[in-house]
Amino acid sequence: GFSSYYVRTQERVLLDERVSIAQAIAQELSGFFSRGTARLQTVATLPALVYGLQTLEEEREGKQITAWTTLHYLLYESDVFSNVYLINATGKVLWNEPPDQDSIQTQFAGFDEIRKNLETAHGEVTFQLSEMASGLDLLVVAPVTEPGGGIVGMVVGTIQRSNPSIHAILGRIGKEHGTVQLVDEQSKR
């Protein structure tokens, strides 16, 4: 009698504690991704990009577009993204943070898949996994849309699997409660 009641009570307490921890971790991860998404959307809606991405591209000084300093200071040392790219409608890299002159004017890896996902999402921010030079990264993509609604470019943020903020959040569960992993629903990676 009493011992089975005690065991069931302890099981409920442990289960409730695990559910609370999982909910807290999910809320913290949601805040982390929302902060990054909001920053990309802010950049993607800058008037200079919305109304003049092609002009910026045409009037570049050497390899750099004229708005590079503004973009740099908006995304400098992000705790969310390891890299951020401004890409035109054909997939060419126009700018990146941290600066990497060698990637300017190159085709962004996986651009066709990104473009397809953006079209399916009807102009909303998308998340997708992509094999990058650093390994499997999470890409957060915010479209740059002209006033008529057409996609004229995109701002892409990469989040590496080794991101210290994500590992700190996932590590909060404590070893006594098991492990937590981020898994892509579709690919199960």
N, C-alpha and C positions, 0 to 999 in steps of 0.2 A: 503494500500500500504506500507507505510514506516514501520509501526509497524510489519507486517508479514515479511518484509525483515530483520528488526532488530532481530526478534526472530529466523529466519533461520540462520542468521549470528552467533548469540550467540550459537545456537545449534551446528553448525559446529566447532566453537572455543572450546566448551566444549568436543565434541567428539574427536577432534584432540588432545586435551590435555590428555584425557583418553587413547587414543591409544599410545601416546608418553610415558606416564607413564608405561603402560603395557609392551611396548617394552623395556624400561629401566630396569624394574623388571626382565623380561625374560632374558635379557642379563646378569644381575648380578647373577641370579640363575644359568645360564649356566656357568658362570665363576666359581662359587662356586663348582658346580658338576665337572667341568673339572679339577679344582685344586685337588680335592679328587681322581678322576679317574687317573690322571697323577701320583699321589703318589703311588697308589696301583699298577699301571703298572710298575713303577720303581722297587718296591719291588718284584713283580712277575717275573721280568726279571733278578734279581740278579743271577750271575753265580752259586753261592753256592746253590741256590734253583733249577735252571734249570738243572744243571748237577749233583746235589748231594742231593736232598731232602730225598731220602731213606737213604743215608749215614748219613745225619744229624739226621734222626730219630733213626737209629740204634746206633749211638754214643752219644746219649743224656747222660747228667750227671744228674742223678735223673730223675726229670720230665722235666727239661729244655733242649732244643736243644742248641748246642754250639753257634749258631749264634744269640741267643736271644738278646744280647746287641746291635748288629748292627740293628736288626729289631726294638728294643725299641727306639733307637735314631732317626731312620727314621720316626717313627710314633708318637713319644711322644707328648702329648698335642695337638693333631690335632683339629683345629676348625671345621673340616668337620665331622669327625667320632667320635662317642662316644666310640666305641670298634672296634678293628681290630683283625681278627683271621687268622692264617695260618692253613690250613686244608689239610690233605693228600688225596690221591685218593679214599680212602674208607670212608672219612667223619670224621675221628678222628681229634680233635683239637690238634695241635702240639705246638702252641704258641699263646699268645694273649696279647693285649695292651688295657687298662691297665692290668698288670699282675693279673691273677686269677688262682692260682695253682689248684683249685678244678675242673676247666673245662678242664684242660689238660688231654688228652687221653679219653675224652668223645665224644660221637657222636654229631656232630653239628646239631642242630634242623633244619629240612627242607632240609637236605642235598640232598635227592633224587630229589626234585624239582629244587634245584640249579644246580645239575649235568645235569639234562634234559635241562634246559635253556641254560647252557653253550654249550652243544652239538648242540643245535639248532642254537646258535649264531656263531658257527664255530670259537671258540677261541677268540671271542671279549669280551670286558667287558659287563656285563649284569647288569640291574637294576631290582629289584623286591621287592614287599612288602612281609613282613613275620611277623607273630605273634611271638614276642620274649617275654622274661620275663618282659621287660619294656613296652610292648604294641606293637602296630603296628609300625614296623620300616621299613625303606627303606634299602635294602641290595645292596651294590655295590660289584660285584664279578669280580675279575681279575684272569684268569686262569694262573697257572704255567705250562708251556708246555715244554716238553723235545725237544731237537733239531729235533727229528723225527716228532714232531707235536702232540704227545699224551699228554693228560692232566695228570700230575702227582700230582697235588694239586691245591689249589686256595687260594687267599688272599681275605678275605671278610671284608668289612667295613660296620658298621651299622650306620645309621643316624636316630636318634630318632625324632619323631614328635615335640618334645620340643626343638629342636636345636635352640639356641639363634640367630645364624647367619641367619638361614632361617626366623625366626620370625622378625628380624630386616629388612631383605630385603622385606618381604611381607608387613610390616608395613609402608613402605615408601610411599605408595599410599595416605595415609591420609584419615581420616574418611569421609571427604566431597565428596570423589570420590567412596565410596563403600568399598567392601572387596575383598581380593584376597586369593585364596586357591590353594594349590597343590592337584591335583586329579589324581589318577592312571587311565589311559585311559581305561584299560581293566576291572578292578574291580569297577571302579567309587568310590573308597574309597579315 
